Amino acid sequence: MEQDVTRALRREETITLALRALYEQYGFRKYRMGKFEEYELYMENKNFLKNPNIITFHDLDGRLMALKPDVTLSIAKNTRANTHSTEKVYYLENVYWLEKQSGGYKEVNQLGLESIGRLDAFSYYEVLALAKETLSTISESHRMQVSHIGFWVALLDGLSIEEGLRKELLSCVHGKRLHELKALLDGAGVPPFAAELIVKAASLCGSFPETLAAARGIAISNGMTDALSELETVYGLLKQKGCAEQMTLDFSLVNDCDYYDGLIFQGYVEGVPRALLFGGYYGKLLRKFGKPLDAIGFAVYLNELDVLFRAQHGTDVDAVILYDDQADLNALMIKAESLRARDGGLRVRVEKQMPEDIRCEKVYRFTGNGLEEVGTDA
């Protein structure tokens, strides 16, 4: 019976249940929040938002409110963590965006977790391990990229690269546009030695041990070596746990520098064209809220899984049964339930007419003789 119930659940639901159990094994508690926050919170932190187009409305007392476009901001603002006590939470919430391209509203199902407090390398390892196991739960064919914003900040500080140049420079790094990066550095008058180091750093990508060793070869400051030591410690723990496979160290991963300021990572699964999981260390955001704490977490956009599961399954139902007004409804019910019981639980839809735009394996017509297979174009 339990197996039948599990088979009856949609794939997204079984994954969500498995991940909730996984997160709770690590001591993370379920976090629940309301749908609304004051608009000011998001306006002041637009650089943090994946989609900055916020849906707003006025409350009865005149306050400008927003349908929440993100969960982490609310958790960071309202966290009960302090210098003596950490907070570890996971969430499954809907967030709301305004899509400028389509001109419509979008509801996005977001799953994630946050660890906030006085954290260390072991805390970071736990979150990266859970991110890796999250991807593994979704699909065996996955990969994860890891980087460290602190490495870049220390490098650019050590080379005295001015603030006005950094954003454009890091945009080239993130896009792996090395020729454009070289031209930018040359045009800005960056000394050849400094330009060469930056281009080398942008090219650092590959297996964790080899890339880490190469990065140590260009480290010019304690800040860079500290970042690399943190990466080495976390990777060592992940390797010992057995979840370091399909993980690369890629220093071109430098997006969201206004938000992340330490470890950063993102995950992909085969069949989804974009990154599915985003995460990293965001102590800078906590300090902005007046809280001298560490914070690290990640989010998964579950709506992206629709593409994956539709491609994997290929059909909406396993079978459609068609019947007419003369059908013996009792016999129809028995046949439909018998079909649903096959192979641990087939997906069977019963209709008088073939629904439009539905994909199915087989179509049956119910007659006095039982079910007759008539093909998928009935």
C-alpha positions as CSV (number, residue, x, y, z in Angstrom):
1,M,0.0,0.0,0.0
2,E,2.8,2.4,0.9
3,Q,4.5,1.7,-2.4
4,D,1.3,2.4,-4.3
5,V,0.8,5.8,-2.5
6,T,4.4,6.8,-3.3
7,R,4.0,5.9,-7.0
8,A,0.8,8.0,-7.1
9,L,2.6,11.1,-5.9
10,R,3.9,13.4,-8.5
11,R,7.7,13.2,-8.9
12,E,8.2,16.7,-7.5
13,E,6.2,15.8,-4.3
14,T,8.3,12.6,-3.7
15,I,11.5,14.7,-4.1
16,T,10.2,17.4,-1.8
17,L,9.3,14.8,0.9
18,A,12.7,13.2,0.6
19,L,14.5,16.5,0.9
20,R,12.5,17.6,3.9
21,A,13.5,14.4,5.7
22,L,17.1,14.9,4.7
23,Y,17.3,18.5,6.0
24,E,15.6,17.5,9.2
25,Q,18.3,14.8,9.7
26,Y,20.8,17.6,9.9
27,G,18.8,19.5,12.5
28,F,17.2,22.1,10.2
29,R,13.6,23.2,11.2
30,K,10.8,24.0,8.9
31,Y,10.4,27.8,8.5
32,R,7.0,29.4,7.6
33,M,6.4,32.9,6.6
34,G,3.6,35.2,5.4
35,K,3.1,36.2,1.8
36,F,3.8,39.9,2.3
37,E,6.6,42.1,3.5
38,E,7.1,45.8,3.4
39,Y,8.3,46.9,0.0
40,E,11.2,48.9,1.6
41,L,13.0,45.6,2.6
42,Y,13.2,44.5,-1.1
43,M,13.8,48.0,-2.5
44,E,16.9,48.4,-0.3
45,N,18.2,45.0,-1.3
46,K,17.4,44.8,-5.0
47,N,20.9,43.6,-5.8
48,F,20.2,40.4,-3.9
49,L,17.0,39.5,-5.7
50,K,17.0,37.0,-8.6
51,N,14.2,39.0,-10.2
52,P,14.1,42.7,-9.1
53,N,10.6,43.3,-10.6
54,I,8.5,43.4,-7.4
55,I,4.7,43.1,-7.2
56,T,3.4,45.8,-4.8
57,F,0.1,47.0,-3.3
58,H,-0.9,49.4,-0.6
59,D,-2.1,48.1,2.8
60,L,-5.2,49.6,4.5
61,D,-2.9,51.7,6.6
62,G,-1.2,53.2,3.6
63,R,2.0,51.2,3.8
64,L,3.5,50.0,0.5
65,M,3.6,46.2,0.7
66,A,5.1,43.5,-1.6
67,L,4.3,40.0,-2.5
68,K,7.5,38.3,-1.4
69,P,9.9,37.8,-4.3
70,D,12.4,36.0,-2.1
71,V,12.5,34.1,1.2
72,T,16.1,34.5,2.4
73,L,15.8,38.3,2.9
74,S,12.9,37.8,5.3
75,I,14.8,35.0,7.2
76,A,17.9,37.2,7.4
77,K,15.9,40.2,8.6
78,N,13.9,38.3,11.2
79,T,16.5,35.7,12.3
80,R,16.7,34.8,16.0
81,A,20.3,33.7,15.7
82,N,22.9,35.6,17.8
83,T,26.5,35.3,18.7
84,H,25.7,32.4,21.1
85,S,23.0,30.5,19.2
86,T,22.7,29.5,15.5
87,E,19.5,29.2,13.5
88,K,19.1,26.4,11.0
89,V,15.9,26.5,8.9
90,Y,14.6,25.1,5.6
91,Y,11.6,26.3,3.7
92,L,9.2,25.4,0.9
93,E,7.5,28.6,-0.1
94,N,6.0,30.3,-3.1
95,V,7.6,33.6,-4.3
96,Y,6.1,36.0,-6.8
97,W,7.7,37.9,-9.7
98,L,6.6,40.3,-12.4
99,E,8.0,39.1,-15.7
100,K,8.7,42.1,-17.8
101,Q,9.1,40.1,-21.0
102,S,5.6,38.5,-20.8
103,G,4.1,41.4,-18.9
104,G,2.5,38.8,-16.5
105,Y,2.8,37.6,-12.9
106,K,4.7,34.4,-12.0
107,E,4.4,32.2,-9.0
108,V,7.6,30.3,-8.3
109,N,7.9,27.4,-5.9
110,Q,11.2,27.8,-4.0
111,L,12.9,25.2,-1.7
112,G,15.9,26.1,0.3
113,L,17.7,26.3,3.6
114,E,19.7,28.8,5.6
115,S,22.3,28.5,8.4
116,I,22.9,31.7,10.4
117,G,25.0,32.4,13.5
118,R,28.7,32.1,14.4
119,L,29.6,29.6,11.7
120,D,32.9,27.8,10.7
121,A,34.2,25.5,8.0
122,F,32.1,22.6,9.3
123,S,29.0,24.7,9.0
124,Y,29.8,25.5,5.4
125,Y,30.6,21.9,4.7
126,E,27.1,20.8,6.0
127,V,25.3,23.2,3.7
128,L,27.4,22.3,0.6
129,A,26.8,18.6,1.4
130,L,23.1,19.2,1.6
131,A,23.2,21.1,-1.7
132,K,25.1,18.3,-3.3
133,E,22.6,15.7,-2.0
134,T,19.7,17.9,-3.1
135,L,21.0,17.7,-6.7
136,S,21.6,13.9,-6.3
137,T,18.0,13.4,-5.1
138,I,16.7,15.2,-8.1
139,S,18.9,13.5,-10.7
140,E,21.9,11.2,-10.8
141,S,23.1,13.3,-13.7
142,H,24.1,16.5,-12.0
143,R,27.1,18.7,-11.4
144,M,28.0,21.5,-8.9
145,Q,30.4,24.4,-9.3
146,V,32.1,26.0,-6.3
147,S,34.1,29.3,-6.0
148,H,35.0,31.9,-3.4
149,I,34.3,35.6,-3.7
150,G,36.9,36.3,-1.0
151,F,39.6,35.0,-3.4
152,W,38.7,37.7,-6.0
153,V,38.2,40.5,-3.5
154,A,41.6,39.8,-2.0
155,L,43.2,39.6,-5.5
156,L,41.7,42.9,-6.7
157,D,42.6,44.6,-3.4
158,G,46.1,43.3,-3.6
159,L,46.5,44.7,-7.2
160,S,44.9,48.0,-6.2
161,I,42.1,47.7,-8.9
162,E,39.8,50.6,-8.5
163,E,36.1,50.0,-7.6
164,G,34.8,51.6,-10.8
165,L,36.5,48.9,-12.9
166,R,35.7,45.9,-10.8
167,K,32.0,45.3,-11.8
168,E,32.8,45.4,-15.5
169,L,35.9,43.2,-15.0
170,L,34.0,40.6,-13.0
171,S,31.2,40.6,-15.6
172,C,33.8,39.5,-18.2
173,V,35.1,36.9,-15.8
174,H,31.7,35.5,-15.1
175,G,30.9,35.3,-18.8
176,K,34.3,33.7,-19.5
177,R,35.0,36.5,-22.0
178,L,38.8,36.4,-21.7
179,H,39.6,38.4,-24.8
180,E,37.2,41.1,-23.7
181,L,38.7,40.9,-20.2
182,K,42.3,41.4,-21.6
183,A,41.1,44.4,-23.7
184,L,39.4,45.9,-20.7
185,L,42.5,45.6,-18.5
186,D,44.7,47.0,-21.3
187,G,42.4,49.9,-21.9
188,A,42.2,50.7,-18.2
189,G,46.0,50.9,-18.0
190,V,46.3,48.0,-15.6
191,P,50.0,47.0,-15.4
192,P,50.9,43.8,-17.4
193,F,51.8,41.8,-14.3
194,A,48.5,42.6,-12.6
195,A,46.5,42.0,-15.8
196,E,48.2,38.6,-16.3
197,L,47.3,37.5,-12.8
198,I,43.6,38.5,-13.3
199,V,43.4,36.6,-16.6
200,K,45.0,33.5,-15.0
201,A,42.5,33.7,-12.1
202,A,39.6,33.9,-14.5
203,S,40.9,30.8,-16.3
204,L,41.0,28.6,-13.1
205,C,38.5,25.9,-13.6
206,G,38.6,22.1,-13.3
207,S,38.9,19.3,-10.8
208,F,39.0,20.5,-7.2
209,P,42.6,19.4,-6.2
210,E,44.3,20.5,-9.4
211,T,42.5,23.9,-9.6
212,L,43.2,24.5,-5.9
213,A,46.9,23.9,-6.4
214,A,46.9,26.2,-9.5
215,A,45.1,28.9,-7.5
216,R,47.7,28.7,-4.7
217,G,50.4,29.3,-7.4
218,I,49.0,32.8,-8.0
219,A,48.0,33.8,-4.5
220,I,49.6,37.1,-3.5
221,S,47.9,37.9,-0.2
222,N,46.8,36.3,3.1
223,G,43.2,37.0,2.0
224,M,43.6,34.8,-1.0
225,T,45.3,32.0,0.9
226,D,42.7,32.1,3.6
227,A,39.9,31.7,1.0
228,L,41.8,28.8,-0.6
229,S,42.3,27.2,2.9
230,E,38.6,27.4,3.5
231,L,37.8,25.8,0.2
232,E,40.4,23.0,0.9
233,T,38.9,22.2,4.3
234,V,35.3,22.1,3.0
235,Y,36.3,20.0,0.1
236,G,38.2,17.6,2.3
237,L,35.1,17.0,4.4
238,L,33.0,16.6,1.3
239,K,35.4,14.0,-0.1
240,Q,35.5,12.1,3.1
241,K,31.7,12.0,3.2
242,G,31.8,10.7,-0.4
243,C,29.9,13.5,-2.0
244,A,32.6,15.4,-3.8
245,E,32.1,13.7,-7.2
246,Q,30.7,15.8,-10.1
247,M,32.0,18.9,-8.3
248,T,34.4,21.4,-9.9
249,L,36.2,24.4,-8.6
250,D,35.5,27.3,-11.0
251,F,36.7,30.8,-10.2
252,S,34.7,32.3,-13.1
253,L,31.7,31.9,-10.8
254,V,31.6,35.4,-9.4
255,N,28.0,36.5,-9.9
256,D,26.1,38.4,-7.2
257,C,29.2,40.0,-5.6
258,D,26.9,42.6,-3.9
259,Y,25.3,39.8,-2.0
260,Y,27.8,36.9,-1.6
261,D,31.1,37.5,0.1
262,G,32.6,34.1,0.7
263,L,31.9,30.6,-0.6
264,I,29.6,30.5,-3.6
265,F,28.1,27.6,-5.5
266,Q,25.5,26.6,-8.1
267,G,24.1,23.3,-9.3
268,Y,22.8,21.9,-12.6
269,V,21.0,18.7,-13.5
270,E,20.9,17.2,-17.0
271,G,17.8,18.2,-18.9
272,V,17.4,21.6,-17.3
273,P,19.1,24.3,-19.5
274,R,19.8,26.7,-16.6
275,A,21.3,26.5,-13.1
276,L,18.7,24.9,-10.8
277,L,20.4,25.6,-7.4
278,F,22.0,28.8,-6.2
279,G,23.8,29.3,-2.9
280,G,26.6,30.9,-1.0
281,Y,27.9,32.8,2.0
282,Y,26.2,36.1,2.6
283,G,27.6,37.6,5.9
284,K,27.6,41.0,4.2
285,L,23.7,41.0,4.2
286,L,23.5,40.2,7.9
287,R,25.9,43.0,8.7
288,K,23.7,45.3,6.6
289,F,20.9,44.4,9.0
290,G,23.1,45.2,12.0
291,K,23.8,41.6,12.8
292,P,27.5,40.6,13.1
293,L,26.8,37.0,12.1
294,D,27.7,34.5,9.4
295,A,25.1,33.1,7.0
296,I,25.1,30.5,4.3
297,G,22.3,28.8,2.4
298,F,20.9,27.9,-1.0
299,A,17.7,27.9,-2.9
300,V,16.2,25.5,-5.6
301,Y,13.6,26.8,-8.1
302,L,11.3,23.8,-8.3
303,N,9.3,25.2,-11.3
304,E,12.4,24.4,-13.4
305,L,11.8,20.7,-12.7
306,D,8.7,20.7,-14.9
307,V,10.9,20.8,-18.0
308,L,13.0,17.9,-16.6
309,F,10.1,15.6,-15.6
310,R,8.0,16.2,-18.7
311,A,11.0,15.2,-20.8
312,Q,11.8,12.2,-18.6
313,H,8.2,10.9,-18.5
314,G,7.1,12.0,-21.9
315,T,3.4,11.6,-21.1
316,D,0.8,13.1,-18.8
317,V,-1.0,9.8,-18.2
318,D,-0.3,6.2,-19.0
319,A,-3.8,5.5,-20.4
320,V,-7.0,7.2,-21.4
321,I,-10.3,5.2,-21.3
322,L,-13.1,6.6,-23.5
323,Y,-16.8,5.7,-22.9
324,D,-20.2,6.7,-24.2
325,D,-23.7,7.3,-22.7
326,Q,-24.6,3.6,-23.0
327,A,-21.7,2.4,-20.9
328,D,-22.3,0.2,-17.8
329,L,-20.7,2.6,-15.3
330,N,-20.2,-0.1,-12.6
331,A,-18.2,-2.2,-15.1
332,L,-16.4,0.9,-16.3
333,M,-15.3,1.7,-12.8
334,I,-14.0,-1.9,-12.3
335,K,-12.0,-1.8,-15.5
336,A,-10.5,1.6,-14.7
337,E,-9.5,0.5,-11.2
338,S,-8.0,-2.7,-12.5
339,L,-5.9,-0.8,-15.0
340,R,-4.7,1.6,-12.3
341,A,-3.6,-1.4,-10.2
342,R,-1.2,-2.6,-12.8
343,D,2.6,-2.3,-12.4
344,G,2.2,-0.7,-9.0
345,G,-0.1,2.1,-10.1
346,L,-0.7,3.3,-13.7
347,R,-2.0,6.8,-14.3
348,V,-5.5,6.4,-15.9
349,R,-7.9,9.1,-17.1
350,V,-11.5,8.3,-17.9
351,E,-13.3,10.6,-20.4
352,K,-16.2,10.7,-22.9
353,Q,-14.0,12.5,-25.4
354,M,-10.3,12.6,-25.9
355,P,-8.9,15.6,-24.1
356,E,-6.9,18.1,-26.2
357,D,-3.2,18.5,-25.7
358,I,-2.8,15.4,-23.5
359,R,0.0,13.0,-23.9
360,C,-0.6,9.3,-23.2
361,E,0.8,5.9,-23.8
362,K,-2.4,4.2,-24.8
363,V,-6.0,5.0,-25.5
364,Y,-8.8,2.4,-24.8
365,R,-12.4,2.5,-25.7
366,F,-14.8,0.9,-23.2
367,T,-17.4,-1.4,-24.8
368,G,-19.6,-4.3,-23.8
369,N,-16.6,-6.5,-24.4
370,G,-14.4,-4.5,-22.0
371,L,-11.4,-2.4,-23.0
372,E,-10.3,-2.2,-26.6
373,E,-7.0,-0.5,-27.4
374,V,-7.6,2.1,-30.2
375,G,-4.3,4.0,-30.3
376,T,-3.4,7.5,-29.3
377,D,-5.3,9.3,-32.0
378,A,-8.8,8.2,-31.1
